[in-house]
């Protein structure tokens, strides 16, 4: 394989990866905690876009419980987003782990 062909292939892969990253920004994952009382939505790019809290779980006497529910849902949403991104990028790289892409 000559250098020009390798460079062209690398450029095509870079373009496909940029497209995949753009698509990930439009895909969402949702995580819940507290039996659905807290819902967090994140994009495949790892951005939190929504947090919904059922008013029934808001107790001024136990704010710590609500904080734990939110933290749990956020952590899970980010983990799910990371898994989604890894799966999508894995399709492009054939499972090859490339640092910074998953």
N, C-alpha and C positions, 0 to 999 in steps of 0.2 A: 504494500500500500504506500503510495507516495504521500509526501507532506501536504500537498494541496488538497488531496482527497481527505486526509485526516483532519485538516483544518475545517474543511467544509462540513464534515460529519460532526465535529465538535460544535460548530456554529449552529447546526440544525438541532443538536441536543440542547444547547443553551436556549434556543428559541422555544423548544417544546417544554423545557423546565419553566421558563418565564410564563408560558401559557398555563401550565399546571398550577403554578403559584397564584396566578390571577384567579383561576377557577376555585382554588381552595379558599380564597378570600370571600367567595360568594356562597360557599357551602357552610352549613352550620351543624353543630352538635348541641344537644341539650342534656343537661345533667340535673338531677333532682336530689334533694335530701329531705329528711324529716317526713318521709312518706308523701312527698310531693308538695310540701309546704313551702319549699324554696326551690326555684327553678332558675338555672343559669344557662344562657345561650352564648356560645362562642363560635367564631368562624374557624374554618380549617387552618387559617393563618395564625390562630392563637389569640385573637382579640376577643375580649368579653364584650358582647353587644347588648346584653339584657340580663337583668336580675329581677325576678318576680318573687314577692314575699306575700304569702297568705296572711291577712291581717290577724287571723286567729293565733298565729304563732308569735305575735308581737306582745311581749309581756314586760312592762317597765321594771318589774321586780326580778326578771331573769334575762337581761340583755346578753349575758354570756352565752346562753343556750342558742339564741338567734345568731350571734356571731359565729358560733361553731357550725351551725347549719349552713350559713352562707359560705364560710371557708371551705367546708367539705364539698359543697356543690361547685364552687369555683375551681378547686383543685381537680375534681373529677372532669369538669368541662375542659380544662386545659390539657389534661391527660388524654381525653378522647380526641381533642383537636390534634394533638401530637401524633396519635395513632392514625388518624385519618390522613394527615399530611405524609406520614411515613409510608402508608399504603399507596397513596397516589404517586409519590415520588419513586417508590419501589417499582411501579409499573414502567416508569421511564428508564430506570437504571438497571432493570432486570434483577433487582434484589441486591445489587452492589451497594454497599454502604459508603456514601460519600459525605464526609464531614460538612456540617452546616446545612444539609438539605433535609434533614428529618428531625 
